[in-house]
Amino acid sequence: MFRNIQRGFTLTELMIVVAIISILAAFAYPTYTSYMQKVRRSDCEAALLQLASAMERDFSRNGNAYQDILTTVPPRFTPSTCPIDGGGADTYNLTVTIPAPPLAQSTYTLTATAAGPQVDDPCGNLTLNNLLQKGQSVAGKTVAECWR
């Protein structure tokens, strides 16, 4: 009279679902990490442009001479890492390079050195000079591909 109805999933059905989810994750994770690298790189590009703007303001105040505003006491631009808003792990370390005489104090190069989750970034380190010429440190990638 009474039927014994069992409800649920078989082990085979469960394994098929796990396999499908694994395949989807195998495609999604590399895409996600690549996207996050691009986002962090873009944040640091904006930070380099902000630092360049601060360098130019400081240049005007100091009688037309560039100084490393990251290492002055007190620093006139903080922090020296990306992201500059302090959110999340440090992804790039910012440095200012001012060449030796006779070019001293008339030119500079800003460098964002990849750190933390950006170490494997295909663009490597990013550079920006006083003429706003952009660069990157990895062969095989163009500046246009790395600076968006």
C-alpha positions as CSV (number, residue, x, y, z in Angstrom):
1,M,0.0,0.0,0.0
2,F,2.6,2.5,0.9
3,R,5.3,3.2,-1.6
4,N,8.8,3.7,-0.3
5,I,10.0,6.7,-2.4
6,Q,13.6,7.7,-2.0
7,R,14.6,11.2,-2.9
8,G,18.0,12.6,-3.4
9,F,21.0,12.5,-5.8
10,T,23.0,9.5,-6.8
11,L,26.8,9.6,-6.4
12,T,27.1,9.6,-10.2
13,E,24.9,12.7,-10.5
14,L,26.9,14.4,-7.8
15,M,30.2,13.6,-9.4
16,I,29.0,15.0,-12.8
17,V,28.0,18.3,-11.1
18,V,31.4,18.5,-9.4
19,A,33.2,17.8,-12.7
20,I,31.2,20.5,-14.5
21,I,31.9,23.1,-11.7
22,S,35.6,22.2,-11.8
23,I,35.8,22.7,-15.6
24,L,34.0,26.1,-15.3
25,A,36.4,27.1,-12.5
26,A,39.4,26.1,-14.5
27,F,38.4,28.6,-17.2
28,A,37.1,31.3,-14.9
29,Y,40.0,31.6,-12.4
30,P,42.8,32.6,-14.9
31,T,40.4,35.1,-16.5
32,Y,39.6,36.6,-13.1
33,T,43.3,36.9,-12.1
34,S,44.2,38.5,-15.4
35,Y,41.4,41.0,-15.0
36,M,42.5,41.8,-11.4
37,Q,46.1,42.4,-12.6
38,K,44.8,44.9,-15.2
39,V,42.7,46.7,-12.6
40,R,45.7,46.9,-10.2
41,R,48.0,48.1,-13.0
42,S,45.4,50.7,-14.0
43,D,45.3,52.0,-10.3
44,C,49.0,52.3,-10.3
45,E,49.1,54.1,-13.7
46,A,46.7,56.7,-12.1
47,A,49.0,56.9,-9.0
48,L,52.1,57.5,-11.3
49,L,50.2,60.3,-13.0
50,Q,49.3,61.8,-9.6
51,L,52.9,61.6,-8.6
52,A,54.0,63.3,-11.8
53,S,51.6,66.1,-11.1
54,A,52.9,66.5,-7.6
55,M,56.5,66.5,-9.0
56,E,55.6,69.3,-11.4
57,R,53.9,71.3,-8.6
58,D,57.0,70.8,-6.4
59,F,59.2,71.8,-9.4
60,S,57.4,75.2,-9.6
61,R,57.8,75.8,-5.9
62,N,61.5,74.9,-5.7
63,G,62.8,77.3,-8.3
64,N,62.6,74.9,-11.3
65,A,64.5,72.0,-9.7
66,Y,63.1,68.4,-9.3
67,Q,63.5,66.7,-6.0
68,D,62.5,63.2,-4.8
69,I,59.3,64.1,-3.1
70,L,58.9,60.5,-1.8
71,T,62.0,60.7,0.4
72,T,62.1,64.3,1.5
73,V,61.5,64.9,5.2
74,P,58.6,65.1,5.6
75,P,57.6,63.4,2.3
76,R,55.5,65.6,0.1
77,F,53.8,62.7,-1.6
78,T,52.6,59.7,0.4
79,P,52.4,56.8,0.3
80,S,55.2,55.4,-1.9
81,T,53.2,52.3,-2.8
82,C,50.1,51.5,-4.9
83,P,47.3,51.6,-4.2
84,I,47.7,55.0,-2.8
85,D,44.4,55.0,-1.0
86,G,45.7,52.2,1.3
87,G,43.1,49.7,0.2
88,G,44.4,46.1,-0.1
89,A,47.9,44.7,-0.4
90,D,50.7,46.8,-1.8
91,T,50.9,46.0,-5.5
92,Y,53.6,48.4,-6.7
93,N,56.4,50.3,-5.0
94,L,56.9,53.8,-6.3
95,T,60.4,55.4,-6.7
96,V,61.7,58.6,-8.2
97,T,65.0,58.6,-10.1
98,I,66.8,61.9,-10.7
99,P,69.9,61.5,-12.8
100,A,73.4,62.8,-11.9
101,P,74.7,66.1,-13.3
102,P,74.5,67.7,-15.8
103,L,70.9,66.5,-16.1
104,A,70.3,66.7,-12.3
105,Q,67.2,68.5,-11.2
106,S,65.9,69.0,-14.8
107,T,64.5,65.5,-15.5
108,Y,63.1,62.5,-13.6
109,T,61.8,59.0,-14.1
110,L,59.1,57.6,-11.9
111,T,59.1,53.8,-11.6
112,A,56.4,51.5,-10.2
113,T,58.0,48.2,-9.3
114,A,55.7,45.2,-9.2
115,A,55.2,43.7,-5.8
116,G,52.9,41.2,-4.1
117,P,50.1,40.0,-6.4
118,Q,51.5,41.9,-9.3
119,V,54.9,40.2,-9.4
120,D,53.6,37.9,-12.2
121,D,52.1,40.8,-14.2
122,P,53.0,40.4,-17.9
123,C,53.9,44.1,-18.1
124,G,56.4,44.1,-15.3
125,N,57.4,47.5,-13.9
126,L,55.9,50.7,-15.2
127,T,57.8,53.9,-15.8
128,L,56.8,57.6,-16.5
129,N,59.3,60.5,-17.0
130,N,59.0,64.2,-16.8
131,L,58.0,64.4,-20.5
132,L,55.1,62.0,-19.7
133,Q,56.7,59.2,-21.8
134,K,55.4,55.9,-20.6
135,G,57.3,52.6,-20.4
136,Q,57.2,49.1,-19.2
137,S,60.0,46.6,-18.4
138,V,58.9,43.4,-20.2
139,A,59.9,42.5,-23.8
140,G,57.1,41.2,-25.9
141,K,54.5,43.7,-24.6
142,T,54.0,47.2,-26.0
143,V,53.5,50.3,-24.0
144,A,50.0,50.6,-25.5
145,E,49.2,47.2,-24.2
146,C,50.4,47.9,-20.7
147,W,49.2,51.5,-20.3
148,R,45.5,51.9,-20.9
